[in-house]
Amino acid sequence: MHDLENKVAVITGAASGIGRGMAETFADAGMRVVLSDVEEAALHSTTADLRESGADVHAVVTDVSKAEDVTSLAESTLKKYGAVHVLCNNAGVHTGSRPSWESTLDDWHWILGVNLMGVVHGIRAFLPTMIEQDEDAHIVNTASMAGLITGGSLYGATKSAVVSLSETVHLELVGGGLKPRISLLCPGLVDTNIFHSQRNRPARFPDAGPTPAGWSVDAARQAFKLGLSPRTVGERVLQAIREERFYVLTHPEWTEHVEHRMTQILNGDDPTQLPPPGA
């Protein structure tokens, strides 16, 4: 998909982090951008910043875990711009305990609803329209390196599911001779607020599991602060859309970890973990 001028992009989780990095990148490429997020104040702030820079943007408050919200997002997009060419299913949260069996059902319902069902709802609400338009179009699903390596707990489980779903949709689109294409974004450490997800935890999921022993939220946040900038990730996503490239791996230093897992699977070995890069 090479001609992006005036094309319409929809991004979930767009108020901050990778979603905002995508929005800034797409706007600079001349696209019209629909920003959606569950965090209303941050969404309006980001929207105002982009408009001030001259971007053509539209904001829709959306809880991607609710199918009706994502359907409304699609309807609002089509009412505003009349088409959709790029969909970024990017919204995500982090929660859960270690060991994983100490995580509550509320933890599971919340993280599955956003990280996995948010992608499912996006595909169901937008892809039929993208196919019917019979134009070049592209979906980007945000997974994680946690979906490709061992030991990601609840977060990794949801991201592994996004990997599998995205690969399947790719095969179905290509096999069906359909124009839309899809990319799978699997970043490593990026400077985002993913470890501050509790700020958006719905009141309907109050029962949170215990904080893992010896694990510091502040330390995790600090590690992510040293990660790749969201804008850099956005630029790499834009390049992948232009190249119609499926796998978007932004952190080559994690390649050894993916190879380690694949080798263990092929050899029939029990899972083990390598230390994080630079540890």
C-alpha positions as semicolon CSV with decimal commas, in nm:
position;residue;x (nm);y (nm);z (nm)
1;M;0,000;0,000;0,000
2;H;0,209;0,290;-0,129
3;D;-0,028;0,587;-0,178
4;L;-0,123;0,703;0,172
5;E;-0,205;1,068;0,102
6;N;-0,559;1,146;0,234
7;K;-0,616;0,780;0,320
8;V;-0,808;0,711;0,643
9;A;-0,643;0,534;0,936
10;V;-0,812;0,416;1,256
11;I;-0,599;0,355;1,565
12;T;-0,716;0,208;1,895
13;G;-0,522;0,294;2,208
14;A;-0,421;0,612;2,028
15;A;-0,404;0,857;2,320
16;S;-0,054;0,756;2,427
17;G;0,235;0,518;2,368
18;I;0,265;0,326;2,043
19;G;-0,082;0,436;1,932
20;R;0,014;0,802;1,956
21;G;0,341;0,729;1,777
22;M;0,145;0,575;1,491
23;A;-0,099;0,867;1,484
24;E;0,180;1,125;1,460
25;T;0,356;0,928;1,188
26;F;0,041;0,872;0,982
27;A;-0,063;1,237;1,011
28;D;0,281;1,349;0,891
29;A;0,238;1,116;0,593
30;G;-0,077;1,305;0,494
31;M;-0,332;1,058;0,626
32;R;-0,657;1,140;0,797
33;V;-0,656;0,971;1,137
34;V;-0,933;0,847;1,366
35;L;-0,805;0,830;1,723
36;S;-0,981;0,604;1,970
37;D;-0,906;0,530;2,334
38;V;-1,086;0,450;2,657
39;E;-0,896;0,727;2,839
40;E;-1,108;1,027;2,745
41;A;-0,898;1,315;2,880
42;A;-0,577;1,184;2,725
43;L;-0,758;1,118;2,397
44;H;-0,882;1,476;2,372
45;S;-0,538;1,612;2,466
46;T;-0,365;1,407;2,195
47;T;-0,631;1,505;1,943
48;A;-0,583;1,874;2,023
49;D;-0,205;1,842;1,987
50;L;-0,236;1,680;1,646
51;R;-0,490;1,934;1,523
52;E;-0,260;2,214;1,635
53;S;0,009;2,065;1,414
54;G;-0,231;2,073;1,117
55;A;-0,347;1,710;1,118
56;D;-0,694;1,607;1,005
57;V;-0,806;1,391;1,298
58;H;-1,127;1,266;1,457
59;A;-1,161;1,131;1,814
60;V;-1,395;0,857;1,935
61;V;-1,394;0,732;2,295
62;T;-1,390;0,353;2,267
63;D;-1,365;0,054;2,499
64;V;-1,238;-0,209;2,256
65;S;-1,345;-0,491;2,488
66;K;-1,707;-0,401;2,401
67;A;-1,817;-0,507;2,053
68;E;-2,080;-0,234;2,042
69;D;-1,818;0,034;2,107
70;V;-1,601;-0,086;1,820
71;T;-1,905;-0,106;1,593
72;S;-1,982;0,256;1,684
73;L;-1,619;0,346;1,609
74;A;-1,655;0,199;1,260
75;E;-1,981;0,383;1,203
76;S;-1,834;0,712;1,322
77;T;-1,532;0,666;1,094
78;L;-1,746;0,605;0,787
79;K;-1,978;0,893;0,873
80;K;-1,682;1,130;0,911
81;Y;-1,459;1,019;0,624
82;G;-1,661;0,775;0,413
83;A;-1,393;0,504;0,405
84;V;-1,127;0,324;0,604
85;H;-0,792;0,217;0,460
86;V;-0,574;0,135;0,761
87;L;-0,685;-0,021;1,090
88;C;-0,443;-0,048;1,381
89;N;-0,576;-0,277;1,654
90;N;-0,331;-0,142;1,908
91;A;-0,508;-0,099;2,244
92;G;-0,355;-0,313;2,517
93;V;-0,324;-0,354;2,894
94;H;-0,102;-0,545;3,134
95;T;-0,220;-0,722;3,448
96;G;-0,191;-1,051;3,633
97;S;0,012;-1,222;3,902
98;R;0,301;-1,463;3,926
99;P;0,245;-1,752;3,963
100;S;-0,022;-1,719;3,699
101;W;-0,277;-1,927;3,889
102;E;-0,296;-1,653;4,151
103;S;-0,439;-1,416;3,891
104;T;-0,809;-1,361;3,939
105;L;-1,083;-1,425;3,689
106;D;-1,130;-1,047;3,678
107;D;-0,766;-1,018;3,569
108;W;-0,830;-1,270;3,293
109;H;-1,156;-1,113;3,178
110;W;-1,001;-0,766;3,158
111;I;-0,682;-0,856;2,973
112;L;-0,851;-1,099;2,734
113;G;-1,124;-0,844;2,663
114;V;-0,881;-0,570;2,562
115;N;-0,576;-0,750;2,421
116;L;-0,749;-1,029;2,230
117;M;-1,118;-0,949;2,192
118;G;-1,030;-0,589;2,108
119;V;-0,847;-0,722;1,802
120;V;-1,134;-0,958;1,721
121;H;-1,388;-0,676;1,746
122;G;-1,175;-0,452;1,525
123;I;-1,143;-0,713;1,254
124;R;-1,514;-0,793;1,261
125;A;-1,622;-0,428;1,255
126;F;-1,383;-0,300;0,988
127;L;-1,251;-0,576;0,762
128;P;-1,578;-0,645;0,574
129;T;-1,594;-0,276;0,479
130;M;-1,228;-0,275;0,376
131;I;-1,295;-0,575;0,151
132;E;-1,611;-0,422;0,002
133;Q;-1,427;-0,100;-0,084
134;D;-1,211;-0,305;-0,323
135;E;-0,917;-0,072;-0,262
136;D;-0,574;-0,120;-0,111
137;A;-0,615;-0,149;0,265
138;H;-0,412;-0,269;0,561
139;I;-0,461;-0,397;0,916
140;V;-0,191;-0,374;1,183
141;N;-0,238;-0,589;1,494
142;T;-0,017;-0,503;1,791
143;A;0,110;-0,816;1,962
144;S;0,446;-0,825;2,144
145;M;0,772;-1,013;2,170
146;A;0,586;-1,175;2,461
147;G;0,376;-1,352;2,198
148;L;0,686;-1,509;2,040
149;I;0,893;-1,612;2,341
150;T;0,845;-1,820;2,655
151;G;0,710;-1,702;2,990
152;G;0,477;-1,411;2,920
153;S;0,203;-1,522;3,163
154;L;-0,140;-1,362;3,104
155;Y;-0,002;-1,089;2,880
156;G;0,193;-1,339;2,674
157;A;-0,111;-1,564;2,641
158;T;-0,316;-1,283;2,489
159;K;-0,036;-1,175;2,258
160;S;0,029;-1,533;2,143
161;A;-0,337;-1,549;2,046
162;V;-0,304;-1,225;1,848
163;V;-0,005;-1,377;1,662
164;S;-0,203;-1,686;1,566
165;L;-0,515;-1,491;1,468
166;S;-0,313;-1,247;1,254
167;E;-0,133;-1,526;1,070
168;T;-0,468;-1,689;0,997
169;V;-0,624;-1,367;0,865
170;H;-0,319;-1,316;0,641
171;L;-0,363;-1,660;0,488
172;E;-0,736;-1,603;0,441
173;L;-0,691;-1,266;0,269
174;V;-0,416;-1,386;0,036
175;G;-0,588;-1,717;-0,031
176;G;-0,913;-1,540;-0,109
177;G;-0,751;-1,302;-0,355
178;L;-0,867;-1,006;-0,144
179;K;-0,695;-0,666;-0,147
180;P;-0,648;-0,592;0,225
181;R;-0,319;-0,699;0,379
182;I;-0,216;-0,737;0,742
183;S;0,091;-0,677;0,956
184;L;0,177;-0,818;1,298
185;L;0,365;-0,575;1,523
186;C;0,578;-0,748;1,788
187;P;0,776;-0,482;1,976
188;G;1,011;-0,530;2,268
189;L;1,060;-0,255;2,526
190;V;0,897;0,071;2,417
191;D;0,861;0,389;2,622
192;T;0,491;0,352;2,706
193;N;0,263;0,344;3,011
194;I;0,175;-0,027;2,971
195;F;0,275;-0,091;3,335
196;H;0,039;0,186;3,443
197;S;-0,261;0,007;3,293
198;Q;-0,450;-0,003;3,623
199;R;-0,546;0,362;3,567
200;N;-0,796;0,238;3,308
201;R;-0,913;-0,080;3,480
202;P;-1,295;-0,093;3,463
203;A;-1,492;-0,091;3,785
204;R;-1,663;-0,410;3,667
205;F;-1,333;-0,599;3,721
206;P;-1,238;-0,494;4,078
207;D;-1,077;-0,820;4,195
208;A;-0,706;-0,791;4,114
209;G;-0,455;-1,062;4,194
210;P;-0,158;-1,002;4,425
211;T;0,151;-0,817;4,306
212;P;0,423;-1,072;4,221
213;A;0,676;-1,117;4,502
214;G;0,999;-0,929;4,440
215;W;0,849;-0,746;4,141
216;S;0,843;-0,368;4,129
217;V;0,601;-0,179;3,907
218;D;0,826;0,127;3,933
219;A;1,130;-0,074;3,822
220;A;0,936;-0,214;3,525
221;R;0,820;0,134;3,426
222;Q;1,177;0,262;3,447
223;A;1,298;-0,020;3,221
224;F;1,036;0,070;2,964
225;K;1,132;0,439;2,986
226;L;1,467;0,336;2,838
227;G;1,298;0,156;2,551
228;L;1,238;0,253;2,190
229;S;1,040;0,571;2,130
230;P;0,676;0,526;2,021
231;R;0,738;0,755;1,724
232;T;1,016;0,524;1,600
233;V;0,776;0,229;1,624
234;G;0,516;0,429;1,431
235;E;0,765;0,496;1,154
236;R;0,851;0,127;1,128
237;V;0,483;0,040;1,112
238;L;0,433;0,290;0,830
239;Q;0,722;0,134;0,640
240;A;0,574;-0,214;0,686
241;I;0,239;-0,091;0,550
242;R;0,411;0,053;0,245
243;E;0,601;-0,273;0,191
244;E;0,299;-0,495;0,274
245;R;0,528;-0,679;0,518
246;F;0,362;-0,913;0,769
247;Y;0,609;-0,947;1,056
248;V;0,720;-0,619;1,214
249;L;0,992;-0,697;1,471
250;T;1,129;-0,372;1,609
251;H;1,392;-0,514;1,846
252;P;1,648;-0,741;1,675
253;E;1,821;-0,804;2,009
254;W;1,531;-1,040;2,093
255;T;1,583;-1,259;1,786
256;E;1,797;-1,506;1,983
257;H;1,509;-1,557;2,227
258;V;1,264;-1,639;1,947
259;E;1,516;-1,882;1,796
260;H;1,570;-2,040;2,139
261;R;1,201;-2,111;2,180
262;M;1,162;-2,248;1,827
263;T;1,463;-2,475;1,871
264;Q;1,322;-2,614;2,194
265;I;0,988;-2,683;2,026
266;L;1,151;-2,860;1,731
267;N;1,378;-3,061;1,960
268;G;1,096;-3,151;2,196
269;D;1,280;-2,991;2,489
270;D;1,115;-2,850;2,799
271;P;1,074;-2,471;2,796
272;T;1,349;-2,257;2,945
273;Q;1,409;-1,882;2,937
274;L;1,713;-1,688;2,830
275;P;1,798;-1,374;3,032
276;P;1,669;-1,051;2,877
277;P;1,902;-0,875;2,633
278;G;2,164;-0,675;2,818
279;A;2,095;-0,845;3,151
